[in-house]
Amino acid sequence: MSWHGRTFQRTTRGPSSCYVVVTIGERWFAFDATAVRGMLTMQEAASQAVSADGIVYPPLAFTDLLEVEPNEDSSDRRVLLLAHQDRYGCVAVDRVHGQVACRASEVVPLPLHFQGAEREWYLGMIVFQERVAVILNVSWVLSCSQHDDGIRQPEWSTDSRLGCASHATGEMAQVQKC
């Protein structure tokens, strides 16, 4: 997989976590890199449910809950394939900015004004390229499958191709491990 000139921030010594930093609409988010199994272009992920390596990644509909409007016109839109325990899903993002390794001390807890359900949505915040990215709880994101009632379903493309989405080489692209 190519990061197309994406930048990678500092390396750390000692125990660290690695995050993939993205934007959806105007908001910056971070996904635990161990949960990101691949990245596809919008053309590669033309069908509603992406299938790769025999695993079906249904589209996740959590942006309505976060009150985020994706930028459908972005030329950098990608689909991230996510997996955690026995759950799988994919999410469209407007741009993948890169990957960062952070020590636990660099993860800022949520401010006190985050109350209620959003405490389950976010795990904290990190700084990336002088921006603040909110760390999404991958377990919660994966619970927002296409079968959840009351959540608008994402539609990524009007392309009518069906079948498996894969990297141009025929193999699934893997996100670089930290």
NORTA-V797160 format. One record per backbone hydrogen bond with DSSP energy under -0.5 kcal/mol. NH is the residue of the N-H (numbers start at 1). CO is the residue of the C=O. If there is no record, write none. Layout:
nh->NH co->CO
nh->NH co->CO
This chain:
nh->6 co->3
nh->7 co->97
nh->9 co->99
nh->17 co->102
nh->19 co->100
nh->20 co->31
nh->21 co->19
nh->21 co->98
nh->22 co->29
nh->23 co->95
nh->24 co->27
nh->27 co->24
nh->29 co->22
nh->30 co->134
nh->31 co->20
nh->33 co->18
nh->35 co->32
nh->36 co->32
nh->36 co->33
nh->37 co->35
nh->37 co->81
nh->38 co->81
nh->40 co->79
nh->42 co->77
nh->45 co->41
nh->46 co->43
nh->50 co->48
nh->50 co->57
nh->52 co->55
nh->55 co->52
nh->57 co->50
nh->57 co->55
nh->58 co->56
nh->60 co->90
nh->61 co->144
nh->62 co->60
nh->66 co->62
nh->67 co->63
nh->67 co->64
nh->68 co->63
nh->70 co->68
nh->72 co->70
nh->74 co->71
nh->77 co->74
nh->78 co->93
nh->79 co->40
nh->80 co->91
nh->81 co->38
nh->82 co->80
nh->82 co->89
nh->83 co->35
nh->84 co->87
nh->87 co->84
nh->89 co->82
nh->90 co->58
nh->91 co->80
nh->93 co->78
nh->94 co->23
nh->95 co->23
nh->97 co->21
nh->97 co->95
nh->98 co->21
nh->99 co->7
nh->100 co->19
nh->101 co->10
nh->102 co->17
nh->104 co->15
nh->106 co->103
nh->107 co->104
nh->108 co->106
nh->108 co->125
nh->114 co->111
nh->115 co->113
nh->118 co->115
nh->119 co->116
nh->120 co->117
nh->121 co->117
nh->122 co->118
nh->123 co->135
nh->124 co->135
nh->125 co->108
nh->126 co->133
nh->128 co->131
nh->131 co->128
nh->133 co->126
nh->133 co->131
nh->134 co->28
nh->135 co->124
nh->136 co->30
nh->136 co->134
nh->137 co->121
nh->138 co->136
nh->141 co->137
nh->142 co->138
nh->143 co->139
nh->143 co->140
nh->144 co->140
nh->144 co->141
nh->145 co->143
nh->148 co->145
nh->151 co->148
nh->165 co->51
nh->167 co->171
nh->170 co->167
